[in-house]
Amino acid sequence: MDASRWGDPIRVLLVEDHPGFRLVLRALLEADERLIVIDDVGSAAEACEHPMLEHVDVALVDVGLKRLRKLNSGIRVLIMSGGGFHPASDEAIAAGADQYLEKGALHDDLIEAIVDAGERGRNPTHSRHDS
């Protein structure tokens, strides 16, 4: 199977302030051939100044670190929270985040959300229901 519909893996920047969770999440993402983790960083400031930011398709961002959309409107931003509903999640969606995910989401659901967001970024007419 191709890495994505276009043959290139979805390029992900992981933005998470908890080092242990960031390490585990990166390993899960890297296990899927459709994804390539460009880097993982611990703060929005690091993400916003990242030298590869312009090459990122999807940023997977902790709910408290959601400033990326302001720099590169081409990045699809998926917001994560570990505690179920988070008051900042509505604010993040209103500010342009593409989707809100709970950190406890099933692995397959997380991967599919990232792939879908990346493919929508590359082809705005793509939707989850396309085959």
N, C-alpha and C positions, 0 to 999 in steps of 0.2 A: 504494500500500500504506500502511496506517496505520502510524504510528511504532511502535506496539506493539499488542497485542490490544485495549488499552483506549484507543488513540488518543493517549495522552500519551507523550512520549519517556521512556526510562529515565534517571533523573538520576544522574550519576556524579561521584564525588569521586576525583580521581587523587592518590595519595600516593606520591611518588617523590623520593628524595634526590639523584638525578643530574639536574641541570637540562637537559642536552642530551637525554637520553632522555625526560624528562618532556615536553619541547616536541614531540618527534616523536610520542610516544604520544598526546598530546592532539590533534594534527592528525589522526592516524589515527582516533581515536574520533569526533571532530567531523564526519568525512566520512560517517558513517553516520546517516541520518535517524531511526533508532530511538533514538539516544542524544543526550543533552545533557550536556556537561561543566559541572557547576556551578562547579568551580574545580579548580586543581591547586596542591598545596602540597608543601613539601619535608621536612616532619617530621610525626611522629605528634602532637606537641604542637600544631602549627598545625591539624591536622585535627580534633583533639578540641575545640579552641576555636573552630572555624569557625562563624560566625553562621548559615550555611545547613545545618548538619549534620542538623538534624531533617527536612530536605526531601530528603535523599539516599536513593536506592534502593540503590545499589551503590557500595562503596568498592573501588577497585583499588589495592592496597597492596603496596609493597615488603616482602619477607619480614622485614626488620629493623625495620619500622615498623608493627607489627600490633596496636596497642593499641585500635583503634576499637570493637571489639565491646563493650567494657565500658561505653561511654557510651550507645549506642543499639542496642538489640537488634533494631530493625526494619531495620537496615542489613545487606544481604548483603555479606560481605567476601570478596573474591577476593585471594589472596596470590600475589605474583610473586617469582620468583628468577631471576637471570641465569646462575647456574652449575650448572644441572641440579639434582640433589638437594641440598638444603640442610638441615642438621640441624634448623633452626628450623621447617621446613615441617611436620613431624610434630607439633611442639608447637603450631603455629598451628591446624592442623586439630583437634587435641585441645581447644584453647581455644575452638573454635567457628567458625573460618573455614569458609566454604562450599566453597571449592575452592582448589587449589594449581595455578598455571600457571607454565610457564617463560617468561621474557621473550622467548625466541626462538620462541614459538608462532606459528603461521601467523596472519596478520591475521584471516581469517575465523573461525578457531577462537576467537580472543580475543574478537571481537565477539559471536559466538554464546554464549560462556560468560557474558558480561556481560548480554546480553539475557535469557538463560534465568534467571540469578540474579535479575534485576530483576522478571521476570514471576512467578517463584516467590515473591518477597517480596510482590507485590501480590495473588497468588492462590496460596496454599499448596498447592492441589491440582494446580497446573500441573506438568508434567514435560517434559523434553526431547522426549519421544515424543508429546506432544499435538500435534494438527495445528491 
